[in-house]
Amino acid sequence: MAPSPPLLLTLALATLTTLAQQTQSPLPLHPFTPPGTCPIPFDDDSPASEAAGLPWTSAPYCLTPRSVGSAQKFCLYTAAAYNLGAGLSVLTTPDAAASLAAAVADPSPAWHARDHLAVGGVLGREQEARVGYKVVNVRGKGMGVVATRLIKKFETVMVSLPAVLVDNEFLPAEEEEAPAEGAKFWKRVEGVGDWARVDRLARSREGANVVEDVVRTNAFGVRVLDREGKGLYPEIARLNHACDPNAFPRFTRSDLAMRAVATRDILPGEEITISYIPLGMPTTHRLRSLANWGFNCTCALCTAPAAARDASDARRHRLVEVYYAMQEEGVSYADLVELTREFVETVEVERLDTKVGEYYQAFMRIYYNAGDAESALKYARLGLKYAEAFADPEGGFCQGFRADLRFLEAQRKSK
């Protein structure tokens, strides 16, 4: 049964990459599996000798969340020396922790990001002068971040390393039951490393455990060893929300860093913002999604005159219609070109630059299906530029994109 229109809209605007991959095409889909090996999984049953070379600074505390019917063992790993002593707590499976060990042990990401590290939750004045932004009180929002110089589109605005990484088994959706055993973990997380860096962050759930509340309120979604989780990045968590933001958070698996990347030029004195929800949704969907954060959005898009909001919503609905029309069986090439033009212009008006990589990957496959390898190659090259700017350059999406591009270029040379 086809999903309802609102769900279709959300899916199409937020995950066009997945939809594009469902399109039948002779162009191969190139999945990517990162190379390399990782240490043997280490837990509370492992001999102490196996801990040699691992970055963990205390024995893992492990248990199985049987309260929710799980048979999977989870452990809390701590690395007190991580990120120049800021510290890291990881609540995950032994296998996932093993896959993280090399990144946690590597001191170079922390050294390169040291100017962005808010020691004690505060950025020093000398640091502010070097990084080009400062944390200030923003009217009606509490604390926020504003630019102190011109920041160009695609520039990395901010780099943050995690204070906490948690498997979603222990942080399910609000309406789902969380393991009762989680409380035992949270008590051990509090106080690790530079706790003031975490303790200064906003909270939104009265009576909840402090650590769980801070993580739920401020964390970003991350994936470790095919497991969904949340990462708490205190510096980037200072960025306030806007439905039409000027920056985008990009997670890189190789160094566990979260980077805020400018989606357009940011002027001195302008607040730097990110979106807490998937980009491209119309007004009613945005309001529903933002209810989880307990605030009414006052960004320029949400406070625009009703006529302007309605026009934006209409354009976003039209994007879905155009996307599916481009893939209809029997669509003429002339119509395909016109639909593509309309789609690209609408994306530009709605400032959905962070989605261009996904959109153009879909165009690449659609045009290849239509027998136009040159246009497929054009969209592959343009799309990869945006994909590498706003997605993990070494992640599966970008690696697969590069493989598709190599295939098209090799095919062109062979003719």
N, C-alpha and C positions, 0 to 999 in steps of 0.2 A: 504494500500500500504506500502511495506517495506521501511524504511528510507534508504537514500543513505549510502554507505560504510563509508564515513568520519563521519557521524552522529552516525552510529552504533559504530564506533571505540570510539568516545568520550563518548558515553553513557556507553558502556561496561566497559571501563577502569575507569571511574569516578564514576559510580553508580551501581556496580555489586550487591549491596545489594537489590536494587529495582528489578533487573532482577531475582535474586535468589528467591525472594518472589513470583514471577509469576510462578515458577515451581510447578506443581501439585504434592502434596505429602500428605500422610496420617499423616506426622508429623505436628502437629498444629502450626500455626503462632501465637506467643504470643505478641499482642500489649500491650503497657503499658501506663496507665494514672496516672500521679503523684498524690499522695494522698494529702489531706489537703484542707483548705479553704483559701480564700483571702478576704480582706475588700470589702465593698460595693463600686462600682465605684463612683469616686468623680470628679466633673467637675465644670465649672463656674456657673452652675445653682443649685448646691448643697448648702444646708445651711452650714454656717461656723462651726456649731457644729459637722458636720460629718468629719471634718478635724482632730479631736482629735486622736492622736496616729499615724497619717500618717507622713512619713518622709519629706514631701514637705515643703519647707521653704518660699514659696510665693504662692499666689493664682494662679491656672492654667489659662493660656491664651488659649482660645479655639476658633476654627472656623471650618467651613465645606468647603472643597475644591471644590466648585461648578464649578470652571473653567474647571475641568476635568470630570464633571458629577457625582461626588461622593456625596452621601447623608450621609456619615459617619462623625461624629464629631471627630476631633482630637484636642488634647490639649498639651501644653508645660508645663511640670512639672519640677521644679528645686529643688534640694536638696543640698544646699550650704555646709552643714556639712559633706556630704558624703566623704568617703575615706580620713579621717583626714584633712578635709577642702579643698581638691582638687576640690570638687564639681561635680555635675552630672546634665545634662539636658536630659530630656526624651521627645521626640515628638512621641506620640502614641495615641491610643484610650483610653478612660476611663477604659474600661474593662482590657486592657493589663496593664495599669498603676497600677490598683488594684492588679493584679497578681504579680507585681514587688515589691510592697510596703514592704513586709517583708524582702526581700533580701537587699533592699536599706537601711532599718532601722537597719540592723544587723551590728554592728561595728567590729565584729571579723575578717571578711576577710581582711579588711584594716589593722588591727593590724598585722596579720600574713604576709601580703605582704609589710609591711612598708619599708623593706630594698630595695625593687624594685621601690618605688615611687620616680620619678624624680621631686623633688620640683623645681618649676620654670623652668621645662624642663631640669634640670641638675641633674645627679647622683653624690653624694658626694664621695670623696675618701674613706672614711670609709665604705660607702655602697658598693663601688666597691670591697673592700677587702673581704667583707662578702658574696657577691653574686657570685663571680667567673667570672665576665665579666666586660668590660668597653666599653664606647662609644668613638669611635675614628674616625678620618678622614681616610676613605678607598679610596685608589687610584682609580680614575675613577668612584667612586660611591657617593662621598660626605660622610656624616656621616654613620657609621655602628657600629656593636657590635662585639667584639672579646672576646674569652675565655681567662681567666687569670689562669686557672687551668684545669686539666683533668675533663671533664664532661662525665659521663657514659651514655650509651644507656638507655632510659626510664626515665632518671632523668629529673625532672622539672628544666628547665634552668631559666625561668623568669615568674613572675606573674604580671598581670596588671589588674586594675579595670577600668571600662569605664568612660570617660569624657562626652560622648554624645551617646545616643541611639536614632535612628531615624527609624520610620516605612518606608518601601519602597514605600508607597504611595507618599511620598515627595522626594524620591530619586530613581525614576525609571531608567531603562536602558537609556543610553545616547540618543538613537534614539527615545525614547518615550517622550511625553509631560509631563513636571513636573507642578504641580499646581502653578498658579501664586501667590496664597496665601502664598507659602512657604517663600517668602522674609520677611513677617511679623514675622515669627517664627525665622528666622536666626538672625535678629537684636537683639532679646531677648536672644539668646544663647550666643552671644559674651560677654565675660567679666565675666561669671559665675565662681566662685571659682578661682582656680589657672590657669588663662587663659594662662600664659606663657608656661605651660605644653603642651597646644594645639598649641599655636601660633608659636612655633619653628618647627613644623612639615612641611614636604614638601608640595608644591602646584604644580598643573600641568595645570590649566586652566586660561589663561590670561583674566582678566576682569570679572571673576566670583565672586560671593559673597565669602568672605574669609572663612566663616564657611562651606558653602556647598562645596567649593573647597577642604578644608582640609579633610572633611569627605569622600568625593568621592575618594580622592587620597590615603587615609590611612586606611579606615575602613575595618572591617571584617564582613562577613555575620553572622547574629544571628537570632534565631527564638524565639519569645515571644508570648505565648498564640496562637500558630498556625498562627502567622502573621510573615512574613519575614521582616527583617530589617537589619540595619547596626549598628555596634558598633565601636566607636572610642576608641582604647586602646593605648594611646600615647607611653608607654614604648615599647610594642611589635611592634608598628609601626616603631620603629627605626631599626628593623631587615630588611636587604636587601633581595632581591629575588635571588633564584637560582632554576633552573629546577630540580636539584638533591640536595635538601637541606639536612641539618643535623639536622633540628628541624621542629616541626609541631605545629601549633596553635590549642589548644583544649579549646573550650568554655564549661563552666559548668553553667547550668541554676540555680542551687541552690544558688550560690553566685555571679553570673554574671561575674565571673572572666574569663580571657583569659590566658592560660598558654602555654608557649613554651616548648615542650617536646622533648628531644633529640632522634632522630631516629637512631643514631649510636654514638659511642664514638667520642667526640670532643676534639681535642688536644689543649694545651695552645698556644695562638697566632693565632689559626684558627678562621676565621670569622664565626659567627653564622648566619645561613640563614634559611628562610622559603620560600615556594613557594606561589606566588600570584595567581596561577591558579591551576586547578585540576591536580593532579599528574598522570603520566602514558601516557601523550599524545606524539605523535611523533613530530618531529621538526616543520613541517609546521603548525600544529595546535597550538603549543606553541607560535610561532611567531605571529600568528593571534590573539591569546588571549592576548598576552602581548602588543599589539598595544594600548590597552586602557590606559596603563601607560606611553606611549610615550617614551620608551627607547628600545635599542637593548640589549638583554641579552648577557652578556659576561661570564656566568658561565662555569664551566669545561665541562659540557655536550654540550652546544651550541657552544663552541669554539674548541671542539675536532676535529681531522682530519675528512674529509668528509667520509672516509671509516668507521670510528668508529661511526659517527652519523648514517650512513645508516644501520649499523649492529644493533644499538640500535632501530632504527625505525622498522626494520624487526622483531625484537624480540617482540616489542609492538604490531605490527599487528598480530603476531602469537599468542599472548595471547588471542586475541579476537576469533581467529579461534578455538583454543583449548577449550576455555570456552564453545562455542556453540557445539563443537563436543562432549564434555562430556555429554551434555543433549539431544543428538540426540536419537530418538526412535530406539531401537534395538542395541545400542552400547554394545559390549560385556564387561564383567567384566574385562577381561585381558586388553582390550583397554582402559577402564576407568582408571585402575591403571597406565598404561603407560602415558596417557594424564595428569593425576594428577602429576606424577613425572616431566614431562616436564614443566607443569605450575609452580610448586613450584620452580624448578631450575631457570626458567626465571625470576620470581619475585625476587629471590635472586640476580641474576646478575643485574637486573635493579634497585635494591634497593627500592622496593615499599613496604617497611615494614608497612607503615601506612595504607595500603589497605588490609593487611593480615586478619584482623578481618572480613571484608566484604567477602573476597574470601573464607575463611574457613567456614563462615556461609553457603555459597552456597554449598561447598563440603559436609557439614553436611547433607544438604537436599538431595543432589544427591546420596550420599552413602546410606542414609536411604531408598530412593526410590529403590535402587539396592538391598536392603535386607541385607546390611552389617551394622548392628547397631553398631558394635564395632568400625569400621572406622568412622562412623558418630559421635560417642561419642568422639573419639580421636580428630577430627577436631573441635568439639564444645569446648573442653577444651583448645586447643591451640588457637583457634580463639578468645575466650573470653579474654584471657590474652592480646592479642593485641588490642582488642576492648576497654578494660578498660584503656589501656595506651594512646590511641589516640582519643577516643571519650568520651563524657560525661558519667562517670560511673553510674550516676543516670538517664540518659536520656533513651528514649524509646528503642533505639537500644540495649544498654547493658542490660536493664531490660528484654526485650524480649528474648535476647540471653540466659540470666540466666534461664529463664523459660523453654526454649527449652532444656537446659542442664539438668535441674531437671527432665524434662519428660523422657529424655533418660536414666538418672541414675536410676530413679524409675522403668522404664521398664526393665532395666538390672537386678535389684534386684528381681523383681517379677518372673524372669525365674528360 
